[in-house]
């Protein structure tokens, strides 16, 4: 049964932590749902983890729709949030809304996520249309060209601004907030200040839930891990399996009789 926005609010009120994990395709979504994860994020991080880009900047709206549809098929009973990719929010208000409508309508997701503290009016307009929005504050990967990969809200002034931004997002109608790479005490403060769930990534245990990237958690094609990532499995073992397959093919060991159709249709010469 798909959790609703009301269910997620109740979890926060009951102090039940919310689990969120990224998924980018049908098989990963199937695994995430089978593990009973509360929510899935179809993140634009798929640009690096699945498409091999250097950053999220190259990811398009069509990419997000394509991958979100696959995730929806793999996890039909899980609450899904999909990212608005780089350039689809913040350039033109009317085009922003057109992009949001297209993504929400075509992706099958239950909510859309948008980065930055500048999206207050965007959230208001989306809410009026019935599109749930999850803002993303703190370290916003689409803006790393300006801010870099570093902790946000480290000074008193910056921390106060982040609290104010989070409150504005809630007042505009956000249903949930993602908070990335901020000091744990600040994340706890924001989580206690807001009534909507706050999902942390690199923000300590004091938030209402946690999100990590599927490929980071399982060490799947990842060269480097951020400080806040914990590895729970190791897909790297797959390389050993593939090497064994390669060796067996070279040695004429695969396919064996066990893996071969046996019906005889003509005599060999």
Backbone as CSV, one residue per row, in Angstrom:
resi,resn,N_x,N_y,N_z,CA_x,CA_y,CA_z,C_x,C_y,C_z
1,UNK,0.847,-1.197,0.000,0.000,0.000,0.000,0.883,1.248,0.000
2,UNK,0.647,2.139,-0.953,1.459,3.349,-1.065,1.190,4.275,0.117
3,UNK,2.248,4.726,0.747,2.092,5.727,1.801,1.617,7.043,1.178
4,UNK,0.814,7.785,1.921,0.341,9.079,1.460,1.125,10.191,2.155
5,UNK,0.910,11.417,1.707,1.526,12.562,2.372,1.083,12.615,3.825
6,UNK,-0.186,12.301,4.054,-0.717,12.271,5.421,-0.009,11.220,6.262
7,UNK,0.282,10.068,5.661,0.999,9.006,6.376,2.389,9.485,6.804
8,UNK,3.070,10.193,5.919,4.419,10.674,6.221,4.387,11.730,7.333
9,UNK,3.379,12.574,7.317,3.213,13.559,8.394,2.965,12.869,9.728
10,UNK,2.141,11.816,9.693,1.852,11.061,10.916,3.110,10.393,11.446
11,UNK,3.946,9.884,10.553,5.208,9.271,10.974,6.068,10.291,11.712
12,UNK,6.131,11.513,11.200,6.899,12.557,11.888,6.311,12.838,13.266
13,UNK,4.997,12.975,13.313,4.323,13.276,14.580,4.550,12.169,15.610
14,UNK,4.622,10.927,15.121,4.828,9.782,16.014,6.304,9.484,16.255
15,UNK,7.168,10.353,15.702,8.619,10.191,15.827,9.111,8.863,15.237
16,UNK,8.437,8.421,14.192,8.871,7.228,13.446,9.713,7.701,12.260
17,UNK,10.959,7.276,12.217,11.866,7.716,11.161,11.389,7.232,9.786
18,UNK,11.601,8.079,8.787,11.218,7.788,7.404,12.460,7.370,6.623
19,UNK,12.388,6.230,5.978,13.508,5.784,5.143,13.240,6.159,3.688
20,UNK,14.258,6.696,3.052,14.177,7.034,1.624,15.459,6.564,0.956
21,UNK,15.331,6.017,-0.234,16.485,5.560,-1.002,16.244,5.927,-2.453
22,UNK,17.309,6.234,-3.170,17.141,6.494,-4.595,16.950,5.179,-5.341
23,UNK,16.294,5.276,-6.476,16.213,4.170,-7.440,16.092,4.816,-8.808
24,UNK,16.662,4.167,-9.806,16.723,4.797,-11.128,16.163,3.917,-12.250
25,UNK,15.822,2.670,-11.915,15.330,1.773,-12.942,14.439,0.707,-12.321
26,UNK,13.917,-0.189,-13.159,12.973,-1.211,-12.721,13.564,-2.173,-11.687
27,UNK,14.748,-2.774,-11.935,15.263,-3.734,-10.950,15.652,-3.110,-9.616
28,UNK,16.236,-1.911,-9.624,16.588,-1.290,-8.351,15.325,-0.910,-7.586
29,UNK,14.307,-0.443,-8.279,13.048,-0.098,-7.628,12.391,-1.332,-7.018
30,UNK,12.462,-2.447,-7.722,11.907,-3.698,-7.175,12.595,-4.068,-5.867
31,UNK,13.915,-3.935,-5.845,14.661,-4.259,-4.630,14.308,-3.316,-3.485
32,UNK,14.219,-2.039,-3.793,13.914,-1.055,-2.755,12.527,-1.310,-2.163
33,UNK,11.565,-1.599,-3.016,10.221,-1.892,-2.505,10.203,-3.189,-1.707
34,UNK,10.921,-4.199,-2.175,10.986,-5.474,-1.450,11.606,-5.306,-0.068
35,UNK,12.469,-4.293,0.077,13.107,-4.021,1.367,12.217,-3.167,2.277
36,UNK,11.024,-2.810,1.787,10.035,-2.040,2.563,10.512,-0.631,2.901
37,UNK,11.350,-0.048,2.029,11.749,1.350,2.198,10.497,2.223,2.051
38,UNK,10.378,3.258,2.880,9.157,4.065,2.898,8.955,4.869,1.623
39,UNK,10.021,5.476,1.120,9.900,6.372,-0.029,11.084,6.197,-0.973
40,UNK,10.839,6.450,-2.247,11.884,6.388,-3.273,12.091,7.776,-3.857
41,UNK,13.344,8.139,-4.041,13.693,9.360,-4.764,14.320,8.972,-6.100
42,UNK,13.667,9.374,-7.184,14.289,9.242,-8.501,15.106,10.514,-8.684
43,UNK,16.346,10.456,-8.227,17.187,11.645,-8.180,17.907,11.910,-9.485
44,UNK,18.211,13.180,-9.729,18.987,13.497,-10.920,20.441,13.052,-10.774
45,UNK,20.775,12.489,-9.609,22.082,11.843,-9.436,22.238,10.665,-10.387
46,UNK,21.143,10.250,-11.019,21.235,9.201,-12.037,22.176,9.623,-13.157
47,UNK,22.384,10.926,-13.289,23.318,11.396,-14.306,24.697,10.811,-14.123
48,UNK,25.146,10.731,-12.862,26.466,10.160,-12.584,26.409,8.651,-12.392
49,UNK,25.420,8.170,-11.646,25.398,6.753,-11.269,24.996,5.833,-12.405
50,UNK,24.130,6.314,-13.298,23.595,5.447,-14.358,24.038,5.885,-15.753
51,UNK,24.100,7.198,-15.982,24.386,7.696,-17.324,25.841,8.065,-17.555
52,UNK,26.646,8.092,-16.484,28.076,8.338,-16.636,28.467,9.779,-16.848
53,UNK,27.590,10.726,-16.509,27.928,12.139,-16.622,28.848,12.567,-15.474
54,UNK,29.478,13.719,-15.632,30.350,14.263,-14.588,29.557,14.906,-13.455
55,UNK,28.336,15.354,-13.757,27.502,16.017,-12.766,26.043,15.834,-13.150
56,UNK,25.169,16.486,-12.371,23.731,16.408,-12.672,23.321,17.396,-13.757
57,UNK,24.223,18.271,-14.151,23.872,19.372,-15.054,23.368,18.884,-16.411
58,UNK,23.897,17.768,-16.894,23.516,17.293,-18.231,22.180,16.553,-18.264
59,UNK,21.614,16.243,-17.097,20.371,15.466,-17.042,19.200,16.310,-17.551
60,UNK,18.350,15.707,-18.375,17.219,16.412,-18.979,15.888,15.992,-18.352
61,UNK,14.863,16.743,-18.673,13.507,16.409,-18.223,13.085,15.056,-18.783
62,UNK,13.423,14.799,-20.034,13.080,13.508,-20.646,13.781,12.354,-19.921
63,UNK,15.028,12.574,-19.502,15.743,11.547,-18.734,14.968,11.206,-17.462
64,UNK,14.540,12.233,-16.738,13.853,12.029,-15.464,12.517,11.319,-15.657
65,UNK,11.800,11.677,-16.703,10.519,11.026,-16.984,10.736,9.560,-17.337
66,UNK,11.701,9.304,-18.191,12.010,7.938,-18.627,12.353,7.036,-17.442
67,UNK,13.240,7.503,-16.573,13.675,6.679,-15.450,12.588,6.553,-14.386
68,UNK,11.838,7.611,-14.182,10.769,7.562,-13.187,9.682,6.567,-13.585
69,UNK,9.372,6.496,-14.868,8.384,5.514,-15.338,8.841,4.096,-15.031
70,UNK,10.129,3.837,-15.240,10.668,2.506,-14.958,10.598,2.202,-13.469
71,UNK,10.926,3.195,-12.642,10.856,3.018,-11.188,9.425,2.751,-10.749
72,UNK,8.498,3.461,-11.331,7.074,3.282,-10.992,6.624,1.862,-11.302
73,UNK,7.093,1.310,-12.411,6.735,-0.070,-12.750,7.359,-1.062,-11.773
74,UNK,8.555,-0.736,-11.288,9.232,-1.638,-10.358,8.756,-1.520,-8.932
75,UNK,8.213,-0.350,-8.573,7.777,-0.123,-7.183,6.407,0.549,-7.177
76,UNK,5.380,-0.162,-7.613,4.049,0.451,-7.721,3.411,0.784,-6.381
77,UNK,3.954,0.216,-5.295,3.355,0.412,-3.977,4.223,1.251,-3.040
78,UNK,5.080,2.086,-3.619,5.962,2.937,-2.824,5.780,4.391,-3.234
79,UNK,5.823,5.294,-2.253,5.710,6.737,-2.513,6.972,7.198,-3.244
80,UNK,6.797,7.822,-4.401,7.921,8.187,-5.268,8.005,9.700,-5.435
81,UNK,9.219,10.218,-5.257,9.519,11.631,-5.502,10.508,11.692,-6.666
82,UNK,10.280,12.594,-7.607,11.170,12.703,-8.765,11.766,14.101,-8.835
83,UNK,13.033,14.187,-9.224,13.756,15.457,-9.291,13.400,16.283,-10.520
84,UNK,13.259,17.592,-10.311,13.273,18.551,-11.416,14.741,18.752,-11.775
85,UNK,15.160,18.449,-12.998,16.586,18.549,-13.324,17.045,19.989,-13.540
86,UNK,18.335,20.129,-13.708,18.986,21.432,-13.882,18.309,22.242,-14.984
87,UNK,18.030,23.514,-14.690,17.498,24.423,-15.698,15.998,24.392,-15.868
88,UNK,15.307,23.498,-15.172,13.858,23.400,-15.352,13.086,24.216,-14.319
89,UNK,13.787,24.787,-13.343,13.170,25.674,-12.356,14.066,26.899,-12.177
90,UNK,13.470,28.091,-12.239,14.216,29.292,-11.913,14.525,30.210,-13.065
91,UNK,14.263,29.792,-14.295,14.595,30.656,-15.428,13.404,31.490,-15.885
92,UNK,12.229,30.867,-15.948,11.018,31.550,-16.385,9.834,30.953,-15.636
93,UNK,9.083,31.743,-14.875,8.003,31.201,-14.029,6.986,30.350,-14.777
94,UNK,6.559,30.803,-15.947,5.564,30.045,-16.702,6.154,28.744,-17.245
95,UNK,7.407,28.819,-17.716,8.054,27.609,-18.205,8.335,26.643,-17.065
96,UNK,8.672,27.173,-15.885,8.882,26.335,-14.703,7.648,25.493,-14.421
97,UNK,6.486,26.130,-14.456,5.233,25.421,-14.182,4.933,24.409,-15.278
98,UNK,5.189,24.785,-16.520,4.987,23.841,-17.628,5.871,22.612,-17.445
99,UNK,7.112,22.819,-17.017,8.021,21.697,-16.767,7.514,20.822,-15.623
100,UNK,7.025,21.468,-14.563,6.511,20.728,-13.407,5.306,19.882,-13.782
101,UNK,4.404,20.470,-14.555,3.209,19.743,-14.998,3.611,18.532,-15.838
102,UNK,4.538,18.741,-16.772,4.977,17.636,-17.630,5.602,16.516,-16.815
103,UNK,6.484,16.875,-15.891,7.167,15.858,-15.095,6.188,15.105,-14.192
104,UNK,5.339,15.842,-13.512,4.383,15.214,-12.594,3.383,14.344,-13.352
105,UNK,2.922,14.826,-14.478,1.903,14.124,-15.252,2.453,12.872,-15.925
106,UNK,3.666,12.962,-16.449,4.192,11.869,-17.259,5.045,10.870,-16.489
107,UNK,5.565,11.264,-15.332,6.498,10.390,-14.603,5.808,9.325,-13.762
108,UNK,4.585,9.614,-13.319,3.906,8.684,-12.415,4.308,8.857,-10.967
109,UNK,5.181,9.836,-10.675,5.622,10.066,-9.300,4.518,10.736,-8.489
110,UNK,4.664,10.647,-7.160,3.673,11.229,-6.265,4.024,12.660,-5.858
111,UNK,5.251,13.087,-6.113,5.695,14.442,-5.792,6.928,14.746,-6.621
112,UNK,7.226,16.042,-6.767,8.431,16.455,-7.468,9.356,17.156,-6.473
113,UNK,10.659,17.103,-6.736,11.640,17.752,-5.867,12.376,18.824,-6.660
114,UNK,12.567,19.978,-6.021,13.275,21.078,-6.675,14.282,21.682,-5.714
115,UNK,15.440,22.066,-6.240,16.537,22.567,-5.415,16.507,24.085,-5.267
116,UNK,16.971,24.539,-4.083,17.245,25.956,-3.893,16.213,26.702,-3.070
117,UNK,16.654,27.827,-2.516,15.797,28.652,-1.666,15.001,29.678,-2.467
118,UNK,15.144,29.661,-3.799,14.487,30.648,-4.649,13.146,30.169,-5.186
119,UNK,12.665,29.014,-4.734,11.513,28.382,-5.376,10.204,28.591,-4.613
120,UNK,10.153,29.577,-3.744,8.959,29.807,-2.937,7.708,30.002,-3.801
121,UNK,7.773,30.904,-4.768,6.605,31.162,-5.625,6.277,29.952,-6.489
122,UNK,7.297,29.208,-6.878,7.098,27.976,-7.652,6.274,26.978,-6.844
123,UNK,6.609,26.823,-5.569,5.861,25.893,-4.707,4.400,26.333,-4.580
124,UNK,4.189,27.643,-4.408,2.828,28.158,-4.275,2.000,27.852,-5.515
125,UNK,2.574,28.080,-6.684,1.844,27.837,-7.943,1.612,26.348,-8.169
126,UNK,2.593,25.530,-7.815,2.415,24.079,-7.959,1.305,23.572,-7.040
127,UNK,1.301,24.067,-5.805,0.267,23.653,-4.852,-1.117,23.998,-5.384
128,UNK,-1.253,25.163,-5.993,-2.537,25.581,-6.552,-3.004,24.638,-7.658
129,UNK,-2.052,24.024,-8.353,-2.381,23.076,-9.428,-2.527,21.643,-8.917
130,UNK,-2.178,21.418,-7.646,-2.265,20.073,-7.085,-1.008,19.255,-7.252
131,UNK,0.141,19.927,-7.430,1.421,19.230,-7.583,2.201,19.340,-6.277
132,UNK,2.408,18.226,-5.549,3.180,18.277,-4.302,4.663,18.510,-4.592
133,UNK,5.273,19.408,-3.807,6.671,19.770,-4.035,7.500,19.505,-2.784
134,UNK,8.678,18.921,-3.001,9.672,18.690,-1.950,10.883,19.559,-2.260
135,UNK,11.087,20.667,-1.533,12.289,21.471,-1.766,13.537,20.819,-1.187
136,UNK,14.683,21.190,-1.717,15.984,20.630,-1.333,16.884,21.800,-0.967
137,UNK,17.293,21.870,0.300,18.128,22.956,0.788,19.463,22.429,1.316
138,UNK,20.352,23.356,1.659,21.696,22.977,2.094,22.586,22.861,0.878
139,UNK,23.332,21.778,0.796,24.129,21.512,-0.401,23.185,21.074,-1.511
140,UNK,23.142,21.827,-2.585,22.280,21.480,-3.718,23.180,21.131,-4.901
141,UNK,23.222,19.850,-5.276,24.175,19.391,-6.295,24.124,20.141,-7.622
142,UNK,22.946,20.657,-8.007,22.859,21.382,-9.268,23.626,22.706,-9.220
143,UNK,23.971,23.157,-8.002,24.660,24.443,-7.845,26.114,24.291,-7.402
144,UNK,26.660,23.076,-7.526,28.025,22.854,-7.023,29.056,23.666,-7.792
145,UNK,28.724,24.088,-9.015,29.638,24.924,-9.777,29.890,26.252,-9.086
146,UNK,28.940,26.672,-8.232,29.070,27.925,-7.500,29.479,27.673,-6.054
147,UNK,28.758,26.762,-5.380,28.991,26.575,-3.947,30.025,25.509,-3.625
148,UNK,30.300,24.602,-4.579,31.236,23.513,-4.318,30.624,22.447,-3.425
149,UNK,31.342,21.327,-3.319,30.886,20.235,-2.453,31.418,20.464,-1.043
150,UNK,30.679,21.196,-0.252,31.113,21.446,1.120,29.909,21.644,2.030
151,UNK,30.125,21.505,3.311,29.061,21.664,4.283,28.468,23.065,4.202
152,UNK,27.139,23.136,4.348,26.430,24.412,4.298,25.924,24.784,5.691
153,UNK,25.642,26.070,5.896,25.106,26.518,7.173,26.110,26.470,8.299
154,UNK,27.388,26.641,7.992,28.438,26.475,8.998,28.587,27.689,9.910
155,UNK,28.228,28.876,9.429,28.310,30.073,10.267,26.951,30.359,10.896
156,UNK,26.948,31.190,11.942,25.692,31.543,12.595,24.742,32.220,11.624
157,UNK,25.269,33.125,10.839,24.438,33.844,9.864,23.850,32.894,8.825
158,UNK,24.698,32.002,8.306,24.231,31.053,7.295,23.215,30.088,7.880
159,UNK,23.421,29.685,9.129,22.484,28.769,9.796,21.130,29.429,9.983
160,UNK,21.131,30.688,10.408,19.881,31.418,10.592,19.141,31.578,9.270
161,UNK,19.896,31.808,8.209,19.284,31.948,6.892,18.651,30.633,6.442
162,UNK,19.332,29.526,6.730,18.812,28.213,6.340,17.522,27.894,7.094
163,UNK,17.456,28.240,8.369,16.227,28.038,9.140,15.095,28.863,8.532
164,UNK,15.403,30.112,8.210,14.385,30.988,7.617,13.923,30.465,6.260
165,UNK,14.857,29.984,5.452,14.510,29.432,4.135,13.603,28.212,4.290
166,UNK,13.927,27.352,5.238,13.120,26.153,5.458,11.703,26.517,5.875
167,UNK,11.578,27.523,6.725,10.256,27.965,7.161,9.460,28.541,5.993
168,UNK,10.135,29.276,5.118,9.458,29.822,3.934,8.965,28.713,3.019
169,UNK,9.750,27.664,2.885,9.351,26.546,2.042,8.083,25.878,2.582
170,UNK,8.045,25.693,3.901,6.859,25.092,4.514,5.647,26.002,4.352
171,UNK,5.812,27.290,4.598,4.703,28.234,4.489,4.171,28.320,3.054
172,UNK,5.052,28.098,2.077,4.631,28.133,0.675,3.809,26.907,0.290
173,UNK,3.932,25.835,1.092,3.135,24.643,0.821,3.923,23.380,0.551
174,UNK,5.218,23.376,0.847,6.029,22.164,0.651,5.474,21.025,1.505
175,UNK,5.568,19.804,0.988,5.047,18.640,1.725,6.132,17.941,2.537
176,UNK,7.374,18.222,2.201,8.510,17.545,2.829,9.741,18.358,2.431
177,UNK,10.843,18.187,3.153,12.067,18.929,2.854,13.254,17.989,2.876
178,UNK,14.123,18.102,1.878,15.403,17.390,1.885,16.479,18.380,2.287
179,UNK,17.302,17.979,3.242,18.339,18.840,3.803,19.670,18.114,3.682
180,UNK,20.597,18.690,2.924,21.845,17.987,2.619,23.074,18.721,3.128
181,UNK,23.979,17.947,3.750,25.313,18.412,4.140,25.274,19.671,5.002
182,UNK,24.579,19.572,6.129,24.542,20.673,7.090,24.917,20.127,8.464
183,UNK,25.364,20.974,9.390,25.701,20.501,10.735,24.511,19.807,11.394
184,UNK,24.786,18.774,12.142,23.715,17.963,12.718,22.829,18.741,13.679
185,UNK,23.404,19.674,14.441,22.575,20.443,15.380,21.630,21.379,14.638
186,UNK,22.089,21.929,13.513,21.236,22.781,12.695,20.112,21.961,12.057
187,UNK,20.442,20.780,11.565,19.431,19.916,10.962,18.363,19.526,11.983
188,UNK,18.803,19.237,13.198,17.857,18.895,14.263,16.932,20.086,14.561
189,UNK,17.525,21.293,14.615,16.761,22.504,14.870,15.692,22.701,13.802
190,UNK,16.063,22.553,12.552,15.117,22.736,11.447,14.018,21.682,11.503
191,UNK,14.387,20.452,11.794,13.406,19.370,11.873,12.380,19.628,12.973
192,UNK,12.844,20.167,14.093,11.937,20.461,15.207,11.085,21.697,14.927
193,UNK,11.616,22.616,14.125,10.902,23.850,13.821,9.754,23.628,12.845
194,UNK,9.982,22.741,11.870,8.971,22.498,10.834,7.974,21.433,11.261
195,UNK,6.763,21.513,10.710,5.767,20.467,10.944,5.829,19.399,9.859
196,UNK,6.397,19.746,8.697,6.540,18.759,7.627,7.795,17.919,7.866
197,UNK,7.840,16.694,7.319,9.025,15.847,7.509,10.270,16.437,6.859
198,UNK,11.388,16.323,7.553,12.688,16.753,7.036,13.543,15.506,6.830
199,UNK,13.951,15.268,5.602,14.751,14.103,5.254,16.202,14.547,5.084
200,UNK,17.089,13.968,5.859,18.479,14.384,5.833,19.362,13.488,4.990
201,UNK,20.398,14.096,4.424,21.473,13.345,3.793,22.764,14.064,4.189
202,UNK,23.551,13.433,5.023,24.706,14.100,5.581,24.294,15.190,6.546
203,UNK,23.196,14.954,7.283,22.671,15.970,8.191,22.442,15.418,9.595
204,UNK,23.010,14.263,9.897,22.898,13.711,11.244,21.608,12.951,11.494
205,UNK,21.488,12.429,12.698,20.384,11.547,13.061,19.148,12.312,13.538
206,UNK,19.260,13.634,13.703,18.162,14.397,14.270,17.054,14.763,13.306
207,UNK,17.197,14.441,12.027,16.134,14.718,11.058,15.053,13.643,11.163
208,UNK,13.945,13.871,10.445,12.806,12.947,10.528,13.006,11.691,9.688
209,UNK,13.998,11.692,8.842,14.276,10.531,8.013,15.630,10.686,7.335
210,UNK,16.000,9.674,6.582,17.297,9.665,5.907,17.129,9.226,4.459
211,UNK,17.973,9.786,3.589,18.026,9.335,2.206,19.478,9.093,1.821
212,UNK,19.714,8.016,1.107,21.015,7.734,0.521,20.818,7.246,-0.909
213,UNK,21.910,7.237,-1.646,21.878,6.791,-3.037,22.077,5.275,-3.095
214,UNK,21.205,4.600,-3.836,21.240,3.146,-4.003,22.644,2.644,-4.324
215,UNK,23.291,3.289,-5.265,24.607,2.826,-5.709,25.682,3.026,-4.638
216,UNK,25.532,4.057,-3.809,26.465,4.269,-2.700,26.294,3.196,-1.633
217,UNK,25.052,2.913,-1.294,24.737,1.937,-0.243,25.249,0.547,-0.607
218,UNK,25.207,0.227,-1.904,25.581,-1.122,-2.352,26.938,-1.159,-3.055
219,UNK,27.682,-0.050,-3.043,28.992,0.009,-3.697,28.913,-0.506,-5.136
220,UNK,27.993,0.077,-5.864,27.690,-0.366,-7.219,28.210,0.671,-8.219
221,UNK,29.390,0.434,-8.749,29.970,1.319,-9.748,30.403,2.671,-9.213
222,UNK,30.646,2.734,-7.907,31.003,4.006,-7.271,32.503,4.027,-6.964
223,UNK,33.182,5.104,-7.361,34.617,5.216,-7.122,34.945,5.864,-5.778
224,UNK,34.099,6.802,-5.361,34.348,7.503,-4.096,33.050,7.610,-3.307
225,UNK,33.172,7.554,-1.990,32.011,7.692,-1.113,32.141,8.969,-0.290
226,UNK,31.036,9.689,-0.147,31.014,10.863,0.725,31.131,10.422,2.178
227,UNK,31.529,11.335,3.034,31.711,11.059,4.465,30.449,10.469,5.096
228,UNK,29.291,10.926,4.636,28.035,10.532,5.285,27.459,9.210,4.760
229,UNK,28.138,8.561,3.849,27.627,7.317,3.266,28.088,6.113,4.069
230,UNK,27.157,5.227,4.376,27.499,3.931,4.954,27.213,2.856,3.910
231,UNK,28.175,1.980,3.683,28.020,0.911,2.698,27.430,-0.317,3.371
232,UNK,26.283,-0.775,2.821,25.584,-1.912,3.418,25.729,-3.194,2.597
233,UNK,26.304,-3.106,1.420,26.500,-4.268,0.563,27.644,-3.983,-0.382
234,UNK,27.968,-4.958,-1.230,29.107,-4.766,-2.132,28.847,-5.421,-3.477
235,UNK,28.299,-4.617,-4.384,28.046,-5.085,-5.739,29.338,-5.260,-6.525
236,UNK,30.444,-4.781,-5.990,31.723,-4.918,-6.688,32.091,-6.380,-6.896
237,UNK,31.492,-7.253,-6.090,31.749,-8.685,-6.250,31.293,-9.177,-7.616
238,UNK,30.410,-8.398,-8.237,29.936,-8.773,-9.565,31.051,-8.822,-10.585
239,UNK,32.088,-8.025,-10.409,33.225,-8.038,-11.340,33.897,-9.401,-11.317
240,UNK,34.027,-9.982,-10.128,34.629,-11.315,-10.013,33.787,-12.354,-10.748
241,UNK,32.474,-12.238,-10.632,31.588,-13.175,-11.325,31.730,-13.038,-12.835
242,UNK,31.826,-11.827,-13.315,31.980,-11.601,-14.749,33.332,-12.096,-15.253
243,UNK,34.351,-11.950,-14.424,35.667,-12.467,-14.801,35.640,-13.984,-14.918
244,UNK,34.893,-14.622,-14.014,34.772,-16.081,-14.075,34.052,-16.514,-15.344
245,UNK,32.998,-15.784,-15.706,32.285,-16.068,-16.952,33.236,-15.950,-18.146
246,UNK,34.012,-14.882,-18.190,34.966,-14.658,-19.267,35.950,-15.827,-19.375
247,UNK,36.464,-16.256,-18.227,37.432,-17.354,-18.198,36.811,-18.645,-18.706
248,UNK,35.595,-18.949,-18.282,34.933,-20.201,-18.679,34.617,-20.231,-20.169
249,UNK,34.275,-19.062,-20.725,34.054,-18.998,-22.169,35.348,-19.292,-22.910
250,UNK,36.439,-18.681,-22.464,37.732,-18.882,-23.111,38.178,-20.342,-23.033
251,UNK,37.862,-21.020,-21.917,38.296,-22.399,-21.701,37.296,-23.430,-22.217
252,UNK,36.276,-22.964,-22.915,35.240,-23.852,-23.440,34.470,-24.566,-22.315
253,UNK,34.417,-23.966,-21.148,33.721,-24.576,-20.008,32.268,-24.136,-19.924
254,UNK,31.949,-23.042,-20.584,30.566,-22.567,-20.653,30.217,-22.324,-22.113
255,UNK,29.042,-22.833,-22.539,28.036,-23.542,-21.741,28.347,-25.025,-21.617
256,UNK,28.053,-25.565,-20.453,28.186,-27.000,-20.234,26.901,-27.675,-20.707
257,UNK,26.866,-28.994,-20.629,25.668,-29.750,-21.016,24.450,-29.276,-20.212
258,UNK,24.692,-28.926,-18.951,23.615,-28.480,-18.061,22.905,-27.235,-18.590
259,UNK,23.651,-26.417,-19.340,23.087,-25.165,-19.829,22.860,-25.196,-21.341
260,UNK,22.640,-26.388,-21.881,22.490,-26.547,-23.322,21.219,-27.314,-23.646
261,UNK,20.477,-26.869,-24.677,19.318,-27.624,-25.143,19.803,-28.924,-25.771
262,UNK,19.088,-30.041,-25.460,19.621,-31.356,-25.820,18.919,-32.037,-26.999
263,UNK,17.831,-31.463,-27.501,17.120,-32.135,-28.578,17.992,-32.230,-29.821
264,UNK,18.004,-33.408,-30.437,18.846,-33.654,-31.604,18.013,-33.475,-32.867
265,UNK,18.429,-32.571,-33.757,17.651,-32.350,-34.986,18.361,-32.877,-36.240
266,UNK,19.639,-33.062,-36.172,20.335,-33.727,-37.271,21.644,-34.306,-36.806
267,UNK,22.146,-35.253,-37.546,23.410,-35.899,-37.203,24.570,-34.993,-37.617
268,UNK,25.559,-34.943,-36.734,26.760,-34.188,-37.086,27.561,-34.963,-38.108
269,UNK,28.207,-34.227,-39.020,29.017,-34.883,-40.039,30.355,-35.308,-39.450
